[in-house]
Amino acid sequence: MDDAGRLRQAGLRVTAARLAIMQTVSDGDHLDVDAIHRGVCARVGQVSLQAVYDSLNALQRGGLLRRIEPAGSPTRYEARVGDNHHHLVCRHCGQVRDVDCAVGHAPCLEPASDAGYLVDEADVIYWGLCPPCRIGAGDARPGSAHV
């Protein structure tokens, strides 16, 4: 299904700005709002930053985008939704990469105690150094656990 169809299916109006946001986020790599705003403006001309924020919130609520908020980093958005994947974040440069959930059937959705909650999502962030930052820090070993 194309982006316009996905918007309609989510009960959202199809607008040029929303289509541009979805394409920008799909083409990007865990983009922050400023990068998304620049991408949208490059695609459709001037769009206010507030309109981008409003659309991002609507798209996230509609299940079309996912918002991630690594501590100490700007909020980022991605188009990969619905699969409960997690993220690797570099402590030095802030690079974010997707990582699949632990092996098996969503074991990360089964906490030791759910305290009566109906758990439907887990938000796990693995912190460390990406390969280029590890090399810059003098640790070029592929399996090294130094962070």
DSSP file (Angstrom, degrees, kcal/mol; ACC not computed):
  #  RESIDUE AA STRUCTURE BP1 BP2  ACC     N-H-->O    O-->H-N    N-H-->O    O-->H-N    TCO  KAPPA ALPHA  PHI   PSI    X-CA   Y-CA   Z-CA
    1    1 A M              0   0    0      0, 0.0     2,-0.0     0, 0.0     0, 0.0   0.000 360.0 360.0 360.0 139.4    0.0    0.0    0.0
    2    2 A D     >  -     0   0    0      1,-0.1     4,-2.2     4,-0.0     5,-0.2  -0.257 360.0 -99.0 -77.9 171.1    1.3    3.5   -0.8
    3    3 A D  H  > S+     0   0    0      1,-0.2     4,-2.5     2,-0.2     5,-0.2   0.863 122.3  54.6 -61.5 -38.5    1.7    6.2    1.8
    4    4 A A  H  > S+     0   0    0      1,-0.2     4,-2.3     2,-0.2    -1,-0.2   0.917 110.1  47.4 -62.4 -41.9   -1.6    7.9    0.8
    5    5 A G  H  > S+     0   0    0      2,-0.2     4,-2.6     1,-0.2    -2,-0.2   0.882 110.4  51.7 -65.4 -38.6   -3.4    4.7    1.4
    6    6 A R  H  X S+     0   0    0     -4,-2.2     4,-1.6     2,-0.2    -2,-0.2   0.895 109.5  50.5 -65.6 -39.5   -1.7    4.1    4.7
    7    7 A L  H  <>S+     0   0    0     -4,-2.5     5,-2.8     2,-0.2     4,-0.3   0.947 112.5  46.2 -61.4 -48.1   -2.7    7.6    5.8
    8    8 A R  H ><5S+     0   0    0     -4,-2.3     3,-1.7     1,-0.2    -2,-0.2   0.914 110.0  53.4 -60.8 -43.2   -6.3    7.0    4.8
    9    9 A Q  H 3<5S+     0   0    0     -4,-2.6    -1,-0.2     1,-0.3    -2,-0.2   0.831 107.7  51.6 -62.1 -31.9   -6.3    3.6    6.5
   10   10 A A  T 3<5S-     0   0    0     -4,-1.6    -1,-0.3    -3,-0.2    -2,-0.2   0.451 120.9-110.6 -83.3  -0.6   -5.1    5.3    9.7
   11   11 A G  T < 5S+     0   0    0     -3,-1.7     2,-0.3    -4,-0.3    -3,-0.2   0.739  74.7 133.5  79.5  23.4   -8.0    7.8    9.5
   12   12 A L      < -     0   0    0     -5,-2.8    -1,-0.3    -6,-0.2    -2,-0.1  -0.812  60.7-107.1-109.3 147.7   -5.7   10.7    8.6
   13   13 A R        -     0   0    0     -2,-0.3     2,-0.7    -3,-0.1     5,-0.1  -0.419  32.2-121.6 -66.6 144.0   -6.1   13.3    5.9
   14   14 A V        +     0   0    0     -2,-0.1     2,-0.3     4,-0.1    -1,-0.1  -0.815  43.9 164.7 -89.2 116.9   -3.7   13.0    3.0
   15   15 A T     >  -     0   0    0     -2,-0.7     4,-2.4     1,-0.1     5,-0.2  -0.910  49.1-117.0-129.0 158.7   -1.7   16.2    2.7
   16   16 A A  H  > S+     0   0    0     -2,-0.3     4,-2.5     1,-0.2     5,-0.2   0.897 116.2  52.1 -60.1 -40.6    1.5   17.0    0.8
   17   17 A A  H  > S+     0   0    0      2,-0.2     4,-2.5     1,-0.2    -1,-0.2   0.919 109.7  47.7 -64.8 -43.8    3.3   17.8    4.0
   18   18 A R  H  > S+     0   0    0      2,-0.2     4,-2.5     1,-0.2    -1,-0.2   0.908 112.8  48.7 -65.2 -40.8    2.3   14.4    5.6
   19   19 A L  H  X S+     0   0    0     -4,-2.4     4,-2.3     1,-0.2    -1,-0.2   0.912 112.3  49.2 -63.0 -41.3    3.4   12.5    2.5
   20   20 A A  H  X S+     0   0    0     -4,-2.5     4,-2.7    -5,-0.2    -2,-0.2   0.879 110.6  50.8 -66.2 -37.4    6.7   14.4    2.5
   21   21 A I  H  X S+     0   0    0     -4,-2.5     4,-2.8     2,-0.2     5,-0.3   0.943 110.4  48.5 -64.0 -47.3    7.2   13.7    6.1
   22   22 A M  H  X S+     0   0    0     -4,-2.5     4,-2.3     1,-0.2    -2,-0.2   0.907 114.6  45.5 -60.7 -41.3    6.6   10.0    5.6
   23   23 A Q  H  X S+     0   0    0     -4,-2.3     4,-2.5     2,-0.2    -1,-0.2   0.912 112.9  50.2 -68.5 -41.7    9.0    9.9    2.6
   24   24 A T  H  X S+     0   0    0     -4,-2.7     4,-1.4     2,-0.2    -2,-0.2   0.929 113.5  45.0 -61.9 -45.7   11.6   11.9    4.5
   25   25 A V  H  < S+     0   0    0     -4,-2.8    54,-0.4     1,-0.2     5,-0.3   0.908 113.4  50.6 -66.1 -41.1   11.5    9.6    7.5
   26   26 A S  H  < S+     0   0    0     -4,-2.3    -2,-0.2    -5,-0.3    -1,-0.2   0.890 114.4  44.0 -62.2 -39.4   11.5    6.5    5.3
   27   27 A D  H  < S+     0   0    0     -4,-2.5    -1,-0.2    -5,-0.1    -2,-0.2   0.712 110.2  70.1 -77.9 -20.5   14.5    7.7    3.4
   28   28 A G  S  < S-     0   0    0     -4,-1.4     2,-0.3    -5,-0.2    -3,-0.1  -0.052  81.3-117.9 -90.3-169.4   16.3    8.9    6.5
   29   29 A D  S    S-     0   0    0     49,-0.1    67,-0.2    68,-0.0    49,-0.1  -0.767  81.8 -42.0-136.5  86.6   18.0    7.1    9.4
   30   30 A H  S    S-     0   0    0     -2,-0.3    48,-0.2    -5,-0.3     2,-0.1   0.973  84.5-162.8  55.7  59.4   16.3    7.9   12.8
   31   31 A L  E     -A   77   0A   0     46,-0.9    46,-2.3    -6,-0.2    -1,-0.1  -0.409  12.7-131.5 -78.4 146.9   16.0   11.6   11.9
   32   32 A D  E  >  -A   76   0A   0     44,-0.2     4,-2.2    -2,-0.1     5,-0.2  -0.416  36.1 -96.4 -86.0 173.4   15.4   14.3   14.4
   33   33 A V  H  > S+     0   0    0     42,-0.6     4,-3.0     1,-0.2     5,-0.2   0.875 122.4  54.3 -62.6 -39.4   12.7   17.0   13.8
   34   34 A D  H  > S+     0   0    0      1,-0.2     4,-2.3     2,-0.2    -1,-0.2   0.917 110.1  46.7 -61.6 -42.5   15.0   19.6   12.4
   35   35 A A  H  > S+     0   0    0      2,-0.2     4,-2.2     1,-0.2    -1,-0.2   0.894 113.2  49.3 -66.3 -38.8   16.3   17.1    9.8
   36   36 A I  H  X S+     0   0    0     -4,-2.2     4,-2.7     2,-0.2    -2,-0.2   0.924 109.7  52.0 -64.6 -43.6   12.7   16.0    8.9
   37   37 A H  H  X S+     0   0    0     -4,-3.0     4,-2.5     1,-0.2    -2,-0.2   0.923 110.2  48.2 -59.1 -45.4   11.7   19.7    8.6
   38   38 A R  H  X S+     0   0    0     -4,-2.3     4,-2.0     1,-0.2    -1,-0.2   0.915 112.7  49.1 -61.1 -43.0   14.6   20.4    6.2
   39   39 A G  H  X S+     0   0    0     -4,-2.2     4,-1.3     2,-0.2    -2,-0.2   0.882 111.5  48.3 -64.6 -39.5   13.7   17.3    4.2
   40   40 A V  H  X S+     0   0    0     -4,-2.7     4,-2.9     2,-0.2     5,-0.4   0.930 110.9  50.3 -66.8 -45.4   10.0   18.2    4.0
   41   41 A C  H  X S+     0   0    0     -4,-2.5     4,-1.9     1,-0.2    -2,-0.2   0.869 108.8  53.1 -61.1 -36.5   10.9   21.8    2.9
   42   42 A A  H  < S+     0   0    0     -4,-2.0    -1,-0.2    -5,-0.2    -2,-0.2   0.821 115.3  41.7 -67.3 -29.6   13.2   20.4    0.2
   43   43 A R  H  < S+     0   0    0     -4,-1.3    -2,-0.2    -3,-0.4    -1,-0.2   0.885 135.0   9.8 -84.6 -41.8   10.3   18.2   -1.1
   44   44 A V  H  < S-     0   0    0     -4,-2.9    -3,-0.2     1,-0.4     2,-0.2   0.351 101.7-110.7-125.8   5.8    7.3   20.6   -1.0
   45   45 A G  S  < S+     0   0    0     -4,-1.9    -1,-0.4    -5,-0.4     2,-0.2  -0.542  75.0   3.2  92.3-164.2    8.6   24.1   -0.2
   46   46 A Q        +     0   0    0     -2,-0.2     2,-0.4    -4,-0.1    -5,-0.0  -0.373  62.5 166.5 -66.5 126.2    8.1   26.0    3.0
   47   47 A V        -     0   0    0     -2,-0.2    -6,-0.1   -10,-0.1    -2,-0.1  -0.994  38.3-110.8-135.0 135.7    6.3   24.2    5.8
   48   48 A S     >  -     0   0    0     -2,-0.4     4,-1.7     1,-0.1     5,-0.1  -0.317  17.7-126.0 -68.6 150.6    6.3   25.5    9.3
   49   49 A L  H  > S+     0   0    0      1,-0.2     4,-2.5     2,-0.2     5,-0.2   0.880 112.7  56.1 -60.7 -38.4    8.2   23.7   12.0
   50   50 A Q  H  > S+     0   0    0      1,-0.2     4,-2.8     2,-0.2    -1,-0.2   0.892 104.0  52.7 -62.7 -39.1    5.0   23.6   14.1
   51   51 A A  H  > S+     0   0    0      2,-0.2     4,-2.4     1,-0.2    -1,-0.2   0.878 109.0  50.4 -63.4 -36.8    3.1   21.9   11.2
   52   52 A V  H  X S+     0   0    0     -4,-1.7     4,-2.9     2,-0.2    -2,-0.2   0.937 111.1  48.2 -65.9 -46.4    5.9   19.3   11.1
   53   53 A Y  H  X S+     0   0    0     -4,-2.5     4,-2.4     2,-0.2    -2,-0.2   0.940 112.9  48.5 -56.9 -48.0    5.6   18.7   14.8
   54   54 A D  H  X S+     0   0    0     -4,-2.8     4,-2.1     1,-0.2    -2,-0.2   0.915 113.9  46.1 -60.7 -44.1    1.8   18.4   14.6
   55   55 A S  H  X S+     0   0    0     -4,-2.4     4,-3.0     2,-0.2     5,-0.2   0.898 110.0  53.5 -67.6 -40.4    2.0   16.0   11.7
   56   56 A L  H  X S+     0   0    0     -4,-2.9     4,-2.4     1,-0.2    -1,-0.2   0.916 109.7  48.9 -60.0 -42.4    4.7   13.9   13.3
   57   57 A N  H  X S+     0   0    0     -4,-2.4     4,-2.7    -5,-0.2    -1,-0.2   0.923 113.0  47.1 -62.6 -44.0    2.5   13.5   16.4
   58   58 A A  H  X S+     0   0    0     -4,-2.1     4,-2.1     2,-0.2    -2,-0.2   0.911 113.2  48.4 -64.0 -42.6   -0.6   12.6   14.3
   59   59 A L  H  <>S+     0   0    0     -4,-3.0     5,-2.6     2,-0.2     6,-1.2   0.868 112.8  48.4 -66.9 -36.4    1.5   10.0   12.3
   60   60 A Q  H ><5S+     0   0    0     -4,-2.4     3,-1.5    -5,-0.2    -2,-0.2   0.931 112.0  48.1 -68.8 -45.8    2.9    8.5   15.4
   61   61 A R  H 3<5S+     0   0    0     -4,-2.7    -2,-0.2     1,-0.3    -1,-0.2   0.848 109.3  55.3 -61.7 -33.7   -0.5    8.3   17.1
   62   62 A G  T 3<5S-     0   0    0     -4,-2.1    -1,-0.3    -5,-0.2    -2,-0.2   0.462 116.5-115.4 -78.8  -1.6   -1.8    6.7   13.8
   63   63 A G  T < 5S+     0   0    0     -3,-1.5    -3,-0.2     2,-0.2    -2,-0.1   0.653  87.4 112.0  78.9  15.5    0.9    4.0   14.0
   64   64 A L  S   <S+     0   0    0     -5,-2.6     2,-0.3    -6,-0.2    -4,-0.2   0.701  79.4  27.3 -94.7 -21.8    2.6    5.1   10.8
   65   65 A L  S    S-     0   0    0     -6,-1.2     2,-0.4    -9,-0.1    -2,-0.2  -0.941  71.6-137.5-133.7 157.6    5.8    6.4   12.5
   66   66 A R  E     -B   78   0A   0     12,-2.8    12,-2.0    -2,-0.3     2,-0.5  -0.962  11.7-148.3-117.6 135.5    7.6    5.5   15.7
   67   67 A R  E     -B   77   0A   0     -2,-0.4     2,-0.4    10,-0.2    10,-0.2  -0.866  13.6-171.2-100.6 131.5    9.1    8.1   18.0
   68   68 A I  E     -B   76   0A   0      8,-2.8     8,-2.8    -2,-0.5    -2,-0.0  -0.960   7.6-166.5-121.9 145.9   12.2    7.2   20.0
   69   69 A E        -     0   0    0     -2,-0.4     6,-0.2     6,-0.2     2,-0.1  -0.636   5.0-168.8-133.3  74.6   13.7    9.3   22.7
   70   70 A P    >   -     0   0    0      0, 0.0     3,-2.0     0, 0.0    -2,-0.0  -0.431  40.5 -97.1 -64.1 136.5   17.2    8.3   23.7
   71   71 A A  T 3  S+     0   0    0      1,-0.3    -2,-0.0    -2,-0.1     0, 0.0  -0.260 108.3  11.9 -55.1 133.9   18.3   10.0   26.9
   72   72 A G  T 3  S+     0   0    0      1,-0.2    -1,-0.3    -3,-0.1    -3,-0.0   0.594 113.5  94.8  75.4  10.7   20.4   13.1   26.2
   73   73 A S  S <  S-     0   0    0     -3,-2.0    -1,-0.2     3,-0.0     3,-0.1  -0.932  82.7 -96.8-131.2 152.6   19.5   13.0   22.5
   74   74 A P        -     0   0    0      0, 0.0    -6,-0.1     0, 0.0     2,-0.0  -0.319  52.7 -88.7 -65.3 154.2   16.8   14.8   20.5
   75   75 A T        -     0   0    0     -6,-0.2   -42,-0.6    -8,-0.0     2,-0.3  -0.370  50.9-162.4 -59.4 139.8   13.6   12.9   19.8
   76   76 A R  E     -AB  32  68A   0     -8,-2.8    -8,-2.8   -44,-0.2     2,-0.3  -0.869   7.4-146.2-127.5 160.4   13.9   10.9   16.6
   77   77 A Y  E     -AB  31  67A   0    -46,-2.3   -46,-0.9    -2,-0.3     2,-0.3  -0.938  13.3-179.3-129.4 150.0   11.5    9.3   14.2
   78   78 A E  E     - B   0  66A   0    -12,-2.0   -12,-2.8    -2,-0.3   -52,-0.1  -0.971  30.4-136.7-144.8 159.0   11.5    6.1   12.1
   79   79 A A  S    S+     0   0    0    -54,-0.4     2,-0.9    -2,-0.3   -53,-0.1   0.564  76.2 101.8 -92.9 -10.8    9.2    4.4    9.7
   80   80 A R        +     0   0    0    -14,-0.1     2,-0.3     2,-0.0     5,-0.1  -0.659  54.2 159.6 -78.1 108.1    9.8    0.9   11.0
   81   81 A V        +     0   0    0     -2,-0.9   -15,-0.1     1,-0.1    -2,-0.0  -0.871  39.1  29.7-128.7 158.3    6.8    0.2   13.2
   82   82 A G  S    S+     0   0    0     -2,-0.3    -1,-0.1     1,-0.1    -2,-0.0   0.497  90.6  88.5  80.4   5.4    4.9   -2.7   14.7
   83   83 A D  S    S-     0   0    0     -3,-0.1    18,-0.3     2,-0.0    -1,-0.1   0.365  86.4-127.1-119.4   6.8    7.7   -5.2   15.1
   84   84 A N        +     0   0    0      1,-0.1    24,-0.1    16,-0.1     2,-0.1   0.831  48.9 163.0  53.8  39.1    8.9   -4.3   18.6
   85   85 A H        -     0   0    0     15,-0.1    15,-0.2    -5,-0.1    39,-0.2  -0.339  24.4-142.5 -78.9 170.5   12.6   -3.8   17.5
   86   86 A H  E     -C   99   0B   0     13,-3.3    13,-2.3    37,-0.1     2,-0.4  -0.520  10.7-113.2-123.7-170.1   15.1   -2.0   19.7
   87   87 A H  E     -Cd  98 125B   0     37,-1.7    39,-3.3    11,-0.2     2,-0.5  -0.966   2.6-148.1-137.8 147.1   18.0    0.4   19.2
   88   88 A L  E     -Cd  97 126B   0      9,-2.9     9,-2.4    -2,-0.4     2,-0.4  -0.946  24.5-168.4-104.3 130.9   21.7    0.7   19.5
   89   89 A V  E     -Cd  96 127B   0     37,-2.8    39,-1.9    -2,-0.5     2,-0.5  -0.987  18.4-132.0-126.4 130.1   22.9    4.3   20.3
   90   90 A C  E  >  - d   0 128B   0      5,-2.4     4,-1.2    -2,-0.4    39,-0.3  -0.664   7.9-150.9 -79.3 126.7   26.5    5.5   20.2
   91   91 A R  T  4 S+     0   0    0     37,-3.8    38,-0.2    -2,-0.5    -1,-0.1   0.746  92.6  43.1 -66.9 -23.9   27.4    7.4   23.4
   92   92 A H  T  4 S+     0   0    0     36,-0.4    -1,-0.1     3,-0.1    37,-0.1   0.944 129.6  14.8 -90.1 -55.6   29.9    9.5   21.5
   93   93 A C  T  4 S-     0   0    0      2,-0.1    -2,-0.1    37,-0.0    36,-0.1   0.594  92.4-123.7-101.6 -11.9   28.4   10.5   18.1
   94   94 A G     <  +     0   0    0     -4,-1.2    -3,-0.1     1,-0.2    35,-0.0   0.499  49.5 162.1  84.0   3.5   24.7    9.7   18.8
   95   95 A Q        -     0   0    0     -6,-0.1    -5,-2.4     1,-0.1     2,-0.4  -0.301  24.3-152.5 -57.9 139.7   24.3    7.4   15.8
   96   96 A V  E     -C   89   0B   0    -67,-0.2     2,-0.3    -7,-0.2    -7,-0.2  -0.958  14.9-179.9-120.1 134.9   21.2    5.1   16.1
   97   97 A R  E     -C   88   0B   0     -9,-2.4    -9,-2.9    -2,-0.4     2,-0.2  -0.977  28.0-115.0-131.7 146.6   20.8    1.7   14.6
   98   98 A D  E     -C   87   0B   0     -2,-0.3     2,-0.3   -11,-0.2   -11,-0.2  -0.504  28.9-174.7 -75.1 147.4   18.0   -0.8   14.7
   99   99 A V  E     -C   86   0B   0    -13,-2.3   -13,-3.3    -2,-0.2     3,-0.1  -0.981  26.5-115.4-141.9 133.8   18.5   -4.1   16.4
  100  100 A D        -     0   0    0     -2,-0.3   -15,-0.1   -15,-0.2     3,-0.1  -0.236  40.8 -91.2 -66.1 157.3   15.9   -6.9   16.4
  101  101 A C        -     0   0    0    -18,-0.3     3,-0.1     1,-0.1    -1,-0.1  -0.129  61.7 -70.6 -60.4 162.4   14.3   -8.0   19.7
  102  102 A A  S    S-     0   0    0      1,-0.1     4,-0.2    -3,-0.1     6,-0.2  -0.093  70.7 -75.8 -53.3 158.1   15.9  -10.8   21.6
  103  103 A V  S    S+     0   0    0     -3,-0.1     2,-0.2     3,-0.1    -1,-0.1  -0.223  97.5  29.6 -60.6 144.0   15.7  -14.3   20.1
  104  104 A G  S    S-     0   0    0     -3,-0.1     2,-1.4     2,-0.1    -3,-0.1  -0.538 112.9 -24.6 103.8-170.4   12.3  -16.1   20.4
  105  105 A H  S    S-     0   0    0      1,-0.2     4,-0.1    -2,-0.2    -2,-0.1  -0.649 107.5 -62.3 -85.3  90.7    8.7  -14.9   20.5
  106  106 A A    >   +     0   0    0     -2,-1.4     3,-2.1    -4,-0.2    -1,-0.2   0.812  69.0 170.6  38.9  53.2    9.0  -11.3   21.9
  107  107 A P  G >   +     0   0    0      0, 0.0     3,-1.8     0, 0.0    -1,-0.1   0.768  70.0  70.6 -62.9 -22.6   10.5  -12.4   25.2
  108  108 A C  G 3  S+     0   0    0      1,-0.3    -2,-0.1    -6,-0.2    13,-0.1   0.590  88.5  64.2 -71.2  -7.4   11.2   -8.7   26.0
  109  109 A L  G <  S+     0   0    0     -3,-2.1    -1,-0.3     1,-0.2    10,-0.2   0.364  87.7  76.8 -93.2   5.3    7.4   -8.3   26.4
  110  110 A E    <   -     0   0    0     -3,-1.8    -1,-0.2    -4,-0.1     4,-0.0  -0.759  68.8-168.9-117.0  84.2    7.3  -10.6   29.4
  111  111 A P        -     0   0    0      0, 0.0     3,-0.2     0, 0.0    -2,-0.0  -0.287  37.0-110.4 -68.4 158.6    8.7   -8.7   32.4
  112  112 A A  S    S+     0   0    0      1,-0.3     2,-0.4     2,-0.1    -2,-0.0   0.868 109.7  13.3 -56.3 -37.1    9.5  -10.7   35.6
  113  113 A S        -     0   0    0      1,-0.1    -1,-0.3     2,-0.0    -3,-0.0  -0.973  61.3-169.8-141.1 126.0    6.5   -8.9   37.2
  114  114 A D    >   -     0   0    0     -2,-0.4     3,-2.9    -3,-0.2    -1,-0.1   0.496  28.8-140.8 -94.4  -2.6    3.9   -7.0   35.1
  115  115 A A  T 3  S-     0   0    0      1,-0.3     3,-0.1     3,-0.0    -2,-0.0   0.764  71.2 -55.7  50.5  29.4    2.2   -5.4   38.2
  116  116 A G  T 3  S+     0   0    0      1,-0.3    -1,-0.3     0, 0.0     2,-0.1   0.414 104.0 136.8  87.2  -2.8   -1.2   -5.9   36.5
  117  117 A Y    <   -     0   0    0     -3,-2.9     2,-0.9     1,-0.1    -1,-0.3  -0.451  57.5-130.2 -75.3 149.0   -0.3   -4.0   33.4
  118  118 A L        -     0   0    0     -2,-0.1     2,-0.4    -3,-0.1    -1,-0.1  -0.877  31.1-150.9 -95.3 100.2   -1.2   -5.3   29.9
  119  119 A V        +     0   0    0     -2,-0.9     3,-0.1   -10,-0.2   -10,-0.0  -0.590  32.2 159.1 -80.2 126.8    2.2   -4.9   28.3
  120  120 A D        +     0   0    0     -2,-0.4     2,-0.3     1,-0.3    -1,-0.1   0.416  62.9  26.5-125.4  -2.8    2.1   -4.2   24.5
  121  121 A E        -     0   0    0    -12,-0.1     2,-0.4   -13,-0.1    -1,-0.3  -0.977  55.8-155.6-158.9 145.4    5.5   -2.7   23.8
  122  122 A A        -     0   0    0     -2,-0.3     2,-0.6    -3,-0.1   -13,-0.1  -0.979   8.0-156.5-121.8 139.2    9.0   -2.7   25.2
  123  123 A D        +     0   0    0     -2,-0.4     2,-0.5   -37,-0.0   -37,-0.1  -0.879  21.4 172.5-119.3  97.7   11.4    0.2   24.6
  124  124 A V        -     0   0    0     -2,-0.6   -37,-1.7   -39,-0.2     2,-0.5  -0.896  11.8-171.8-111.2 132.3   15.0   -1.1   24.9
  125  125 A I  E     -d   87   0B   0     -2,-0.5     2,-0.5   -39,-0.2   -37,-0.2  -0.989   9.8-155.2-123.7 124.3   18.0    1.0   24.1
  126  126 A Y  E     -d   88   0B   0    -39,-3.3   -37,-2.8    -2,-0.5     2,-0.3  -0.865  15.7-155.0 -95.4 126.9   21.5   -0.5   24.1
  127  127 A W  E     +d   89   0B   0     -2,-0.5     2,-0.3   -39,-0.2   -37,-0.2  -0.800  36.8 101.7-105.2 144.5   24.2    2.1   24.7
  128  128 A G  E     -d   90   0B   0    -39,-1.9   -37,-3.8    -2,-0.3     2,-0.4  -0.931  68.3 -56.4 178.8-154.2   27.8    1.8   23.6
  129  129 A L        -     0   0    0     -2,-0.3   -39,-0.1   -39,-0.3   -40,-0.0  -0.960  44.2-129.1-117.1 132.8   30.3    3.0   20.9
  130  130 A C     >  -     0   0    0     -2,-0.4     4,-2.5     1,-0.1     5,-0.2  -0.295  37.8 -96.5 -70.3 163.9   29.7    2.6   17.2
  131  131 A P  H  > S+     0   0    0      0, 0.0     4,-2.2     0, 0.0     5,-0.2   0.894 123.2  48.3 -53.4 -47.1   32.5    1.0   15.2
  132  132 A P  H  > S+     0   0    0      0, 0.0     4,-2.2     0, 0.0     5,-0.1   0.906 114.2  46.7 -62.6 -37.9   34.0    4.4   14.0
  133  133 A C  H  > S+     0   0    0      2,-0.2     4,-1.5     1,-0.2     6,-0.2   0.850 109.7  54.1 -71.6 -33.1   34.0    5.9   17.5
  134  134 A R  H  <>S+     0   0    0     -4,-2.5     5,-3.1     2,-0.2    -1,-0.2   0.920 109.5  47.6 -63.9 -42.5   35.5    2.7   18.9
  135  135 A I  H ><5S+     0   0    0     -4,-2.2     3,-1.6     1,-0.2    -2,-0.2   0.921 110.6  51.9 -63.6 -43.0   38.4    3.0   16.4
  136  136 A G  H 3<5S+     0   0    0     -4,-2.2    -1,-0.2     1,-0.3    -2,-0.2   0.787 107.4  53.3 -62.6 -27.7   38.7    6.7   17.3
  137  137 A A  T 3<5S-     0   0    0     -4,-1.5    -1,-0.3     2,-0.2    -2,-0.2   0.394 124.6-104.4 -88.0   2.9   38.9    5.7   21.0
  138  138 A G  T < 5S+     0   0    0     -3,-1.6     2,-0.5    -4,-0.2    -3,-0.2   0.672  89.3 114.5  85.9  17.3   41.7    3.2   20.2
  139  139 A D      < +     0   0    0     -5,-3.1    -2,-0.2    -6,-0.2    -1,-0.1  -0.838  24.9 158.0-122.9  91.8   39.6    0.1   20.5
  140  140 A A        +     0   0    0     -2,-0.5    -5,-0.1    -5,-0.1    -1,-0.1   0.412  32.3 120.5 -95.7   1.7   39.5   -1.5   17.0
  141  141 A R    >   -     0   0    0      1,-0.1     3,-1.3    -7,-0.1    -2,-0.0  -0.531  59.7-142.7 -71.3 125.8   38.6   -5.1   18.2
  142  142 A P  T 3  S+     0   0    0      0, 0.0    -1,-0.1     0, 0.0    -3,-0.0   0.823  97.5  37.8 -58.9 -34.7   35.3   -6.1   16.6
  143  143 A G  T 3  S+     0   0    0      2,-0.0    -2,-0.1    -3,-0.0    -3,-0.0   0.311  83.9 133.7-101.2   8.9   34.1   -8.0   19.7
  144  144 A S    <   -     0   0    0     -3,-1.3    -5,-0.0     1,-0.1     0, 0.0  -0.298  43.4-157.7 -64.7 142.1   35.4   -5.7   22.4
  145  145 A A        +     0   0    0    -17,-0.0     2,-0.3     2,-0.0    -1,-0.1   0.260  47.9 128.8-102.8  10.9   33.0   -4.8   25.2
  146  146 A H              0   0    0      1,-0.2   -17,-0.2   -18,-0.0    -7,-0.0  -0.531 360.0 360.0 -70.7 126.3   34.7   -1.6   26.2
  147  147 A V              0   0    0     -2,-0.3    -1,-0.2   -19,-0.1   -56,-0.1   0.302 360.0 360.0-134.3 360.0   32.3    1.3   26.4
